[in-house]
Amino acid sequence: MRPFTLNYALPSGGSTVVTPYRFDESLQLNVLPDGRPAVSDPALLLAAGTTTSTAGSQTHFDD
């Protein structure tokens, strides 16, 4: 028997979203493929709403 809450707690399928930026460890920033900071692209910010990464919580104690 499958618990009712698992119908809503687990994703229904694989996500095909590809982020158009990557985290650059040397700059400590998310960067676009051309090397510009991801926050400098207004269209990306409108589409994504944010350019957060998991690196902040792993490298900074004050996050």
N, CA and C atoms as an extended XYZ file, in Angstrom:
189
Properties=species:S:1:pos:R:3:atomname:S:1:resname:S:1:resid:I:1 pbc="F F F"
N         0.839       -1.184        0.000 N   MET     1
C         0.000        0.000        0.000 CA  MET     1
C         0.882        1.245        0.000 C   MET     1
N         0.584        2.186       -0.858 N   ARG     2
C         1.359        3.425       -0.969 CA  ARG     2
C         0.706        4.504       -0.111 C   ARG     2
N         1.475        5.134        0.796 N   PRO     3
C         0.910        6.214        1.608 CA  PRO     3
C         0.418        7.367        0.720 C   PRO     3
N        -0.705        7.943        1.074 N   PHE     4
C        -1.338        9.009        0.307 CA  PHE     4
C        -0.404       10.190        0.083 C   PHE     4
N         0.370       10.564        1.087 N   THR     5
C         1.217       11.758        0.975 CA  THR     5
C         2.316       11.594       -0.070 C   THR     5
N         2.723       10.363       -0.379 N   LEU     6
C         3.772       10.186       -1.381 CA  LEU     6
C         3.305       10.577       -2.779 C   LEU     6
N         2.020       10.644       -2.998 N   ASN     7
C         1.522       11.118       -4.293 CA  ASN     7
C         1.883       12.575       -4.508 C   ASN     7
N         2.121       13.316       -3.444 N   TYR     8
C         2.420       14.745       -3.538 CA  TYR     8
C         3.845       15.081       -3.111 C   TYR     8
N         4.489       14.238       -2.340 N   ALA     9
C         5.812       14.534       -1.811 CA  ALA     9
C         6.927       14.203       -2.800 C   ALA     9
N         6.695       13.280       -3.701 N   LEU    10
C         7.720       12.873       -4.656 CA  LEU    10
C         7.447       13.488       -6.026 C   LEU    10
N         8.507       13.846       -6.761 N   PRO    11
C         8.279       14.379       -8.101 CA  PRO    11
C         7.626       13.324       -8.995 C   PRO    11
N         6.777       13.772       -9.896 N   SER    12
C         6.056       12.837      -10.754 CA  SER    12
C         6.897       12.327      -11.914 C   SER    12
N         7.924       13.039      -12.297 N   GLY    13
C         8.765       12.614      -13.406 CA  GLY    13
C        10.082       13.358      -13.400 C   GLY    13
N        10.963       12.957      -14.284 N   GLY    14
C        12.262       13.606      -14.373 CA  GLY    14
C        12.158       15.002      -14.947 C   GLY    14
N        12.974       15.886      -14.459 N   SER    15
C        12.983       17.260      -14.929 CA  SER    15
C        13.951       17.393      -16.101 C   SER    15
N        13.540       18.103      -17.128 N   THR    16
C        14.399       18.319      -18.293 CA  THR    16
C        14.933       19.746      -18.327 C   THR    16
N        14.875       20.449      -17.207 N   VAL    17
C        15.343       21.825      -17.140 CA  VAL    17
C        16.869       21.844      -17.140 C   VAL    17
N        17.423       22.680      -17.983 N   VAL    18
C        18.871       22.862      -18.056 CA  VAL    18
C        19.167       24.302      -17.677 C   VAL    18
N        19.955       24.482      -16.632 N   THR    19
C        20.291       25.846      -16.223 CA  THR    19
C        21.331       26.411      -17.179 C   THR    19
N        21.122       27.634      -17.645 N   PRO    20
C        22.045       28.236      -18.607 CA  PRO    20
C        23.263       28.878      -17.948 C   PRO    20
N        23.550       28.504      -16.720 N   TYR    21
C        24.722       29.040      -16.032 CA  TYR    21
C        25.363       27.929      -15.219 C   TYR    21
N        26.591       28.184      -14.774 N   ARG    22
C        27.306       27.218      -13.936 CA  ARG    22
C        28.035       27.976      -12.838 C   ARG    22
N        28.390       27.267      -11.780 N   PHE    23
C        29.098       27.899      -10.676 CA  PHE    23
C        30.585       27.890      -10.963 C   PHE    23
N        31.215       29.044      -10.906 N   ASP    24
C        32.657       29.181      -11.103 CA  ASP    24
C        33.301       29.289       -9.728 C   ASP    24
N        34.067       28.279       -9.345 N   GLU    25
C        34.665       28.247       -8.005 CA  GLU    25
C        35.678       29.359       -7.793 C   GLU    25
N        36.413       29.721       -8.824 N   SER    26
C        37.430       30.757       -8.648 CA  SER    26
C        36.802       32.135       -8.433 C   SER    26
N        35.685       32.407       -9.081 N   LEU    27
C        34.998       33.688       -8.916 CA  LEU    27
C        33.965       33.664       -7.795 C   LEU    27
N        33.567       32.464       -7.370 N   GLN    28
C        32.500       32.293       -6.385 CA  GLN    28
C        31.201       32.918       -6.883 C   GLN    28
N        30.936       32.755       -8.190 N   LEU    29
C        29.742       33.301       -8.830 CA  LEU    29
C        29.164       32.289       -9.802 C   LEU    29
N        27.873       32.430      -10.087 N   ASN    30
C        27.272       31.702      -11.193 CA  ASN    30
C        27.572       32.502      -12.451 C   ASN    30
N        28.095       31.829      -13.467 N   VAL    31
C        28.475       32.511      -14.698 CA  VAL    31
C        27.775       31.893      -15.897 C   VAL    31
N        27.569       32.717      -16.909 N   LEU    32
C        26.992       32.285      -18.179 CA  LEU    32
C        28.067       31.606      -19.012 C   LEU    32
N        27.681       30.904      -20.073 N   PRO    33
C        28.690       30.242      -20.917 CA  PRO    33
C        29.750       31.195      -21.486 C   PRO    33
N        29.414       32.477      -21.680 N   ASP    34
C        30.395       33.431      -22.210 CA  ASP    34
C        31.276       34.052      -21.125 C   ASP    34
N        31.082       33.642      -19.850 N   GLY    35
C        31.929       34.111      -18.768 CA  GLY    35
C        31.379       35.276      -17.964 C   GLY    35
N        30.272       35.877      -18.413 N   ARG    36
C        29.675       36.980      -17.662 CA  ARG    36
C        28.958       36.446      -16.429 C   ARG    36
N        28.881       37.232      -15.349 N   PRO    37
C        28.095       36.810      -14.183 CA  PRO    37
C        26.638       36.589      -14.579 C   PRO    37
N        26.021       35.545      -14.061 N   ALA    38
C        24.639       35.210      -14.422 CA  ALA    38
C        23.662       36.312      -14.030 C   ALA    38
N        23.958       37.054      -12.984 N   VAL    39
C        23.043       38.112      -12.547 CA  VAL    39
C        23.031       39.300      -13.502 C   VAL    39
N        23.929       39.331      -14.478 N   SER    40
C        23.957       40.437      -15.432 CA  SER    40
C        23.019       40.218      -16.611 C   SER    40
N        22.322       39.086      -16.655 N   ASP    41
C        21.417       38.775      -17.755 CA  ASP    41
C        19.963       38.968      -17.318 C   ASP    41
N        19.332       40.092      -17.690 N   PRO    42
C        17.957       40.360      -17.251 CA  PRO    42
C        16.951       39.289      -17.687 C   PRO    42
N        17.118       38.738      -18.886 N   ALA    43
C        16.184       37.711      -19.368 CA  ALA    43
C        16.275       36.456      -18.507 C   ALA    43
N        17.469       36.088      -18.101 N   LEU    44
C        17.647       34.928      -17.233 CA  LEU    44
C        17.003       35.173      -15.878 C   LEU    44
N        17.200       36.359      -15.321 N   LEU    45
C        16.607       36.668      -14.024 CA  LEU    45
C        15.082       36.681      -14.083 C   LEU    45
N        14.524       37.166      -15.183 N   LEU    46
C        13.069       37.150      -15.329 CA  LEU    46
C        12.548       35.721      -15.439 C   LEU    46
N        13.280       34.864      -16.144 N   ALA    47
C        12.836       33.486      -16.335 CA  ALA    47
C        13.040       32.638      -15.085 C   ALA    47
N        14.176       32.790      -14.435 N   ALA    48
C        14.518       31.931      -13.301 CA  ALA    48
C        14.130       32.538      -11.963 C   ALA    48
N        14.105       33.844      -11.873 N   GLY    49
C        13.781       34.499      -10.615 CA  GLY    49
C        14.973       34.624       -9.692 C   GLY    49
N        15.951       33.769       -9.846 N   THR    50
C        17.154       33.788       -9.003 CA  THR    50
C        18.225       32.950       -9.659 C   THR    50
N        19.459       33.132       -9.247 N   THR    51
C        20.556       32.303       -9.748 CA  THR    51
C        21.303       31.712       -8.563 C   THR    51
N        20.572       31.121       -7.641 N   THR    52
C        21.221       30.572       -6.454 CA  THR    52
C        21.924       29.269       -6.777 C   THR    52
N        22.899       28.941       -5.966 N   SER    53
C        23.587       27.666       -6.086 CA  SER    53
C        23.729       27.061       -4.702 C   SER    53
N        24.129       25.827       -4.638 N   THR    54
C        24.313       25.158       -3.346 CA  THR    54
C        25.664       25.482       -2.739 C   THR    54
N        26.517       26.152       -3.467 N   ALA    55
C        27.861       26.390       -2.972 CA  ALA    55
C        27.884       27.334       -1.772 C   ALA    55
N        26.990       28.289       -1.722 N   GLY    56
C        27.010       29.254       -0.627 CA  GLY    56
C        26.898       28.616        0.734 C   GLY    56
N        25.997       27.672        0.885 N   SER    57
C        25.815       27.049        2.181 CA  SER    57
C        26.991       26.150        2.548 C   SER    57
N        27.777       25.766        1.576 N   GLN    58
C        28.918       24.895        1.851 CA  GLN    58
C        30.202       25.678        2.112 C   GLN    58
N        30.244       26.931        1.678 N   THR    59
C        31.501       27.673        1.802 CA  THR    59
C        31.427       28.855        2.768 C   THR    59
N        30.223       29.295        3.116 N   HIS    60
C        30.094       30.463        3.975 CA  HIS    60
C        29.328       30.094        5.240 C   HIS    60
N        29.807       30.553        6.362 N   PHE    61
C        29.157       30.245        7.632 CA  PHE    61
C        27.989       31.187        7.917 C   PHE    61
N        27.925       32.333        7.237 N   ASP    62
C        26.902       33.319        7.547 CA  ASP    62
C        25.720       33.302        6.583 C   ASP    62
N        25.610       32.302        5.734 N   ASP    63
C        24.477       32.219        4.791 CA  ASP    63
C        23.200       31.848        5.519 C   ASP    63
